[in-house]
Amino acid sequence: MTQDNPVDYTRIPTGMLPFPSAEAVFVPDQLDLAEHLHPLFSLDIATLNPEWSGVLHMLSPLEPYEGLVGEHTEWEGFHGDLLKTNWIGFKVEEGRYRLCGDPRYFFLHRDNVPQHAQSPELKAELEQHYADQHQSYAATVQAFRASGTLRRLEWPDSAPQEFVTQLGGEVDGRANWVETVEFPMHIVEADDDSGDSAVYPLSPAGRRFLHIASVPGWHYRTQGADTIVMFYEPVEGLVLFTFDYS
């Protein structure tokens, strides 16, 4: 689309389902991931590439309260190739997500009892943050069910928010997430003098992840990343998220 005829993403795009259920998003034995990750929308990826089929889900982590998701567990052995500070990977199994690693990656996971005992103040802060964001998310869902629009409920007379800010296409190689935490990437510099570049995170097998969608997490809650970026590697069926903060 040109600037003279932009897409109005305050309306639900074709192929998108806002606020899918946890049962539709996570594999049955990992439904407790919904405590740490809010489903924002599901997307029929054939609308981006007719050679693809299936549905992918945009997620917003509740951590962090401050800092980056995963940073409080990176020394605990709970990280891996697709589960790093500021990076969260999933394997797609029959349209649902399985976390590519140990769910104790999330500091507030119920099995992180030793970590909670060592950092009781952090635990209390995150528990309050989780409670606030679960409440905010639930209120946004309720308002959407009533109006069909996405609004910031804490802003009086809020204008409708965009369900998504970009679908498909390339992502800006100058974004903060590119350098926030080291991750294998293929960066393609522009042929002209614009300074632009395209960035492709790489799977453990060396395959490119392709951009699917981006959106601010705070469009759906009172707090969230300034941009959630979702990628897809279609050969192995892998989904990867990273997060940009101003």
C-alpha positions as CSV (number, residue, x, y, z in Angstrom):
1,M,0.0,0.0,0.0
2,T,1.1,3.6,-0.6
3,Q,0.9,6.4,1.8
4,D,-2.0,7.8,-0.1
5,N,-3.9,4.6,0.5
6,P,-2.7,3.1,3.9
7,V,-4.2,0.1,5.5
8,D,-6.5,0.9,8.4
9,Y,-5.4,-1.5,11.1
10,T,-7.8,-0.2,13.6
11,R,-10.1,-2.6,11.7
12,I,-9.5,-6.3,12.0
13,P,-7.5,-7.4,9.0
14,T,-8.6,-10.3,6.9
15,G,-7.5,-13.6,8.4
16,M,-7.1,-12.3,12.0
17,L,-8.9,-13.4,15.1
18,P,-8.3,-11.2,18.1
19,F,-8.0,-12.7,21.6
20,P,-8.0,-16.4,20.9
21,S,-8.4,-18.8,23.8
22,A,-5.4,-20.3,25.6
23,E,-6.6,-23.7,24.5
24,A,-6.3,-22.6,20.9
25,V,-2.8,-21.2,21.3
26,F,-0.8,-23.5,23.6
27,V,-0.4,-27.3,23.5
28,P,-2.5,-29.1,26.1
29,D,0.3,-29.9,28.5
30,Q,1.6,-26.2,28.5
31,L,-1.7,-24.3,29.0
32,D,-0.1,-22.7,32.1
33,L,2.0,-20.6,29.7
34,A,-1.1,-18.4,29.6
35,E,-0.1,-17.2,33.0
36,H,3.0,-15.6,31.4
37,L,2.0,-14.8,27.9
38,H,-1.2,-13.1,26.7
39,P,-2.6,-14.2,23.3
40,L,-3.3,-11.0,21.3
41,F,-4.5,-12.4,18.0
42,S,-4.3,-15.4,15.7
43,L,-3.5,-15.0,12.0
44,D,-4.1,-17.2,9.0
45,I,-0.6,-17.1,7.4
46,A,-2.0,-17.9,4.0
47,T,-3.0,-14.3,3.8
48,L,0.7,-13.4,3.8
49,N,1.9,-16.2,1.6
50,P,-0.4,-18.5,-0.4
51,E,2.2,-21.2,-0.1
52,W,1.8,-21.3,3.6
53,S,-1.1,-22.8,5.6
54,G,-2.1,-22.7,9.2
55,V,-2.5,-20.2,12.0
56,L,0.1,-18.4,14.1
57,H,-0.5,-16.5,17.3
58,M,0.8,-13.1,18.4
59,L,1.8,-13.2,22.1
60,S,2.7,-10.6,24.7
61,P,4.7,-11.6,27.8
62,L,3.8,-10.2,31.1
63,E,7.4,-10.1,32.2
64,P,9.2,-7.8,32.5
65,Y,8.2,-5.3,35.1
66,E,11.4,-3.5,34.3
67,G,14.2,-4.6,32.0
68,L,13.9,-7.6,29.6
69,V,11.9,-10.8,29.6
70,G,14.1,-13.7,30.7
71,E,16.9,-11.7,32.2
72,H,16.3,-12.9,35.7
73,T,16.8,-16.6,34.8
74,E,19.6,-16.5,32.2
75,W,22.1,-17.8,34.8
76,E,19.9,-20.7,35.9
77,G,20.3,-23.0,32.9
78,F,16.8,-22.4,31.7
79,H,17.8,-20.7,28.4
80,G,18.6,-22.3,25.1
81,D,19.1,-21.7,21.3
82,L,15.6,-20.2,20.9
83,L,15.0,-19.1,24.5
84,K,17.2,-16.2,25.4
85,T,16.8,-12.9,27.2
86,N,14.5,-10.8,25.0
87,W,13.9,-13.8,22.6
88,I,11.2,-16.5,23.0
89,G,10.8,-19.4,20.5
90,F,8.1,-22.0,19.9
91,K,7.5,-25.1,17.9
92,V,4.2,-25.2,16.1
93,E,2.3,-28.5,16.7
94,E,-1.0,-28.8,14.9
95,G,-1.6,-25.0,15.1
96,R,-0.6,-24.7,18.8
97,Y,2.7,-23.5,20.4
98,R,5.2,-25.6,22.4
99,L,7.9,-23.6,24.2
100,C,11.3,-24.3,22.8
101,G,12.9,-24.8,26.2
102,D,12.3,-24.8,29.9
103,P,9.2,-22.8,31.1
104,R,11.2,-21.8,34.2
105,Y,12.6,-19.2,31.8
106,F,9.8,-17.1,33.2
107,F,10.9,-15.9,36.7
108,L,7.4,-16.3,38.2
109,H,7.0,-19.9,37.0
110,R,5.7,-21.9,40.0
111,D,8.7,-24.2,40.0
112,N,11.2,-21.4,40.5
113,V,10.9,-21.7,44.3
114,P,14.7,-21.3,45.0
115,Q,14.8,-18.2,42.8
116,H,11.8,-16.7,44.5
117,A,13.3,-17.3,48.0
118,Q,16.5,-15.6,46.9
119,S,14.7,-12.5,45.4
120,P,11.5,-12.0,47.4
121,E,11.2,-8.3,46.5
122,L,11.5,-9.0,42.8
123,K,8.9,-11.8,43.2
124,A,6.5,-9.4,45.0
125,E,7.0,-6.7,42.4
126,L,6.3,-9.1,39.5
127,E,3.3,-10.6,41.2
128,Q,1.7,-7.2,41.5
129,H,2.7,-6.4,37.9
130,Y,1.2,-9.7,36.7
131,A,-2.0,-9.0,38.6
132,D,-2.3,-5.5,37.2
133,Q,-1.7,-6.7,33.6
134,H,-4.0,-9.7,33.8
135,Q,-6.7,-7.3,35.0
136,S,-5.9,-4.8,32.2
137,Y,-5.9,-7.6,29.5
138,A,-9.2,-8.9,30.7
139,A,-10.8,-5.5,30.6
140,T,-9.5,-4.9,27.1
141,V,-11.0,-8.2,26.0
142,Q,-14.3,-7.4,27.5
143,A,-14.4,-4.0,25.9
144,F,-13.5,-5.5,22.5
145,R,-16.3,-8.0,22.8
146,A,-18.7,-5.2,23.4
147,S,-17.4,-2.7,20.7
148,G,-15.3,-4.6,18.2
149,T,-12.6,-2.1,18.6
150,L,-9.3,-2.0,20.5
151,R,-9.0,0.9,22.9
152,R,-6.7,2.1,25.8
153,L,-9.2,2.0,28.6
154,E,-7.0,4.1,30.9
155,W,-7.1,6.9,28.4
156,P,-10.4,8.9,28.5
157,D,-12.0,9.0,25.0
158,S,-9.2,6.9,23.6
159,A,-9.2,6.6,19.8
160,P,-9.2,3.0,18.4
161,Q,-5.8,1.4,18.5
162,E,-4.3,-0.7,15.7
163,F,-4.7,-4.4,16.1
164,V,-1.3,-4.7,14.3
165,T,1.1,-2.1,12.9
166,Q,2.9,-4.3,10.2
167,L,2.0,-7.5,8.5
168,G,4.7,-9.3,6.6
169,G,7.4,-7.4,4.8
170,E,10.9,-6.6,6.0
171,V,11.9,-5.3,9.4
172,D,14.1,-2.4,10.0
173,G,17.7,-3.4,10.8
174,R,18.2,-0.3,12.9
175,A,15.6,-1.3,15.5
176,N,16.8,-1.7,19.1
177,W,16.1,-5.4,19.3
178,V,18.7,-6.1,16.7
179,E,21.5,-5.3,19.1
180,T,19.8,-5.6,22.5
181,V,20.8,-9.2,23.1
182,E,23.1,-11.2,20.8
183,F,21.3,-13.6,18.5
184,P,22.3,-15.3,15.2
185,M,21.1,-13.1,12.3
186,H,21.5,-12.5,8.6
187,I,21.7,-8.8,7.8
188,V,21.2,-7.7,4.2
189,E,22.4,-4.2,3.5
190,A,20.6,-2.0,1.0
191,D,22.1,-1.6,-2.5
192,D,21.6,2.2,-2.3
193,D,23.0,4.8,0.1
194,S,19.9,4.8,2.3
195,G,21.6,3.0,5.1
196,D,18.6,0.6,5.3
197,S,19.0,-3.1,5.9
198,A,16.8,-6.2,6.2
199,V,17.3,-8.5,9.2
200,Y,16.6,-12.2,9.4
201,P,17.1,-14.1,12.7
202,L,18.5,-17.6,12.0
203,S,17.3,-20.9,13.4
204,P,19.7,-23.4,14.9
205,A,19.8,-25.1,11.5
206,G,20.8,-21.8,9.9
207,R,17.5,-21.1,8.2
208,R,16.0,-17.6,8.0
209,F,13.1,-16.5,10.2
210,L,10.7,-14.4,8.2
211,H,8.7,-11.4,9.6
212,I,5.0,-12.1,10.2
213,A,3.7,-9.3,12.3
214,S,4.6,-6.4,14.6
215,V,2.5,-4.5,17.2
216,P,3.0,-2.5,20.4
217,G,2.2,-4.7,23.4
218,W,0.6,-1.6,25.1
219,H,-2.1,-1.5,22.5
220,Y,-3.6,-4.4,24.4
221,R,-2.7,-3.7,28.0
222,T,-1.6,-0.8,30.1
223,Q,2.0,-2.0,29.7
224,G,3.9,-3.9,27.2
225,A,6.8,-3.7,24.7
226,D,6.9,-0.8,22.4
227,T,7.0,-3.4,19.6
228,I,6.5,-7.1,19.6
229,V,8.1,-8.7,16.6
230,M,7.0,-12.1,15.4
231,F,9.0,-14.3,13.0
232,Y,8.3,-17.7,11.4
233,E,10.6,-20.4,10.0
234,P,8.3,-22.5,7.8
235,V,10.5,-25.5,7.1
236,E,10.7,-26.6,10.8
237,G,7.6,-24.8,11.9
238,L,9.2,-22.4,14.4
239,V,8.0,-19.1,15.7
240,L,10.2,-16.5,17.3
241,F,9.4,-13.4,19.2
242,T,11.6,-10.4,20.2
243,F,10.8,-7.1,21.8
244,D,11.7,-3.5,21.2
245,Y,11.7,-0.9,24.0
246,S,12.4,2.8,23.6
